[in-house]
Amino acid sequence: MKTNLKLEDVTQAVKSSVNAYLMARAYAETMRAAVDKIDREILEECPLTNDLEIRHDRPAGSVTDPKYTYLCENEDLMDDYYQESDKRLRAANLKPSSMPFDHCPALVAEHLQIQTQWLLIESAAEMMGIENPENFNNDLLCNGLDTHKKFIDLVVGLVVNLPNFKNPLTLYR
């Protein structure tokens, strides 16, 4: 394994994977914000009930944040919520007509970001001469999510600070 990298050691594959990751991350963050905004509006109009609190003899509370909709166990309410969400996401052109009903555009975008993380980690592992670079993502995860995130941040920082690096996100300003 290489322990002392030089500028010329940074491969085009690593540079490209960082570009892909940065674009996917920006897209995922933007998509998450847009989807959550619409879903919050729906929850304000027709709040869901936190059925898990009721089951544990606590006062019923309303679900106002889309990430907690799983707390509602009323299938009819959930079906109405998902139908309305699908309708509004398609009307806002956030969900293409080809996307299945049970897919969330924010989750699809976040999965794309994860796939680019895998690509970034594998290409960086190859650059560093790590044995079995295709397994390096799992090795990082075995050391905790913080280590995983720090490695991604380290590789991104390495590449974006290279001389002549063209950040793809600045091309669209």
N, C-alpha and C positions, 0 to 999 in steps of 0.2 A: 504494500500500500504506500502510495506517495504521501509524505508527511509535510512536504514543503513545496507548495505549488507556486509556479511562476505565471505571469500573464499569458505566455504562449501555451501553457498547459490547459487553459480554459478552452474546451472544445466548442465547436459550432453547435453540437447537439445540446450542450448545457445552455448556451446562449439562447437557442431556439426554444428549449423547454421552459426557460425563465420567461421569455416573451409570451409563450402560450399560457403559462400559469398566471402571469399578471393580467392578461386579457380575460381569462376565465374567471379569475377572482373578482375583477371589476364587474363583469357581467353578472356573476352570482350575487354580489352585494346589491347591485342595482335591481335585479329581478326580485330578490328577497324583499327589499323595501317596497317595491311597487305591489307585489302580491299581498304583503302584510297590510298595506294601507287599505286595499279593497276588502280584505277579510275583516279588518277592524271595523270598517263601516258596516258590514253585515252584522257583526256581533253587537254593535251599538243599536242597530234597529231591532234585532231579534236575539237577545243574549241567550246563550246556552247555560244550562244549570250544571254546576259541579256536583254530579251524582256521587262521586266518591266521598265527599264530605257528608252527604246525607246518610250514606251507608255506614259511616263511622260516628253516627249520632252527633254531627256538627251541624250548625245552621247552613242552609243551602246558600251557596254563593253563585254569583254569575261569572261565567267565563268571558273575559273581555280581551284576552290576548290570544291570537291564533295558535300560538305554540302550546296552549293548554286545552285545545278542543278535545283532546283525548279523554279529558275528565268527564265529559258528558257521555252517558251510556244510553241515552234515549235515541234509538235508531231512527225514529221518524224525524226528530229534530235535526239529527246529524245529516240525514238524507236531504232535508230541505236546505240546510246550510251548504252542503257540497253542491247541490243543484244551483243554488244562487251564486256561489263562488265561481263555478264553471261558467255560468252565463255571463257574469260581469268580467271575468278574466278574458273571455273570448271577445266581448264587446270592446274591451280596452286594448285589444290586439296584443295581449300578453301571452295568450294561449292560442297557438295555431289550430286551425280546424283539423289538422292531421293528428294532433295530440289526443290520446285516449282520455276519456272522461276522468278516469281514476289517477291521472298523472297531474302533478303540480309543477308548473313551470319553474318555480323557485327551487324545488328539490332536483329537478332535472339539471338546472344550471349549477347547483351545488355539487351534484355528482360529476359533472364535467370538470369542475374545479378539482375535485379529488383525483380524477383520472390524470389531470395535468400535474398534480403533486406527485403521483406515482412516476410519471415520466421524468419529472425534474430529479427526483431522488435516484432513479435508476441511472440516468445519464450522468449525474454527479458521481455516483458510485463507480461507474465505468471510468470516468475521468481520473478518479483517485486510485484506480487500480484495485478496487475491492473485489475480493473473490465472491462470485455469485451475486452480481449487482441486482439481479431480479428479486433477490430475497432481502435486500438491504432495507426496504420500507418496513418489512415485518420486524427486522432486527431493531430498527429505530423505535418502533411501537412497543417492543418488549422493554425498552428503557423508559417508557412513559410518553404521554402526549406532549409534555413540555419539551422533551428532547427532540421529538419528531418536529414540532413547530420551530424550535431553535435551529435545527438543521436546515429546514426550508428557508427560514429567514436569513441564515448565514449564506446559503448559496445565492439567494436573490440579491443580498447585499453585495456579494462578491461580483456578480455580473453587472448590476446596475452601476457600480462604481468603476467599471472598466473604462479606460479612455475610449472614446468613439462609440459608446453604447447608445443605441437608438431605442429609447423606451417606446413601445408601441402605443402606449396610452397618450403620449404627447403628440402623436401624429394626427389626432382627431380634434385637437383644440382649435 
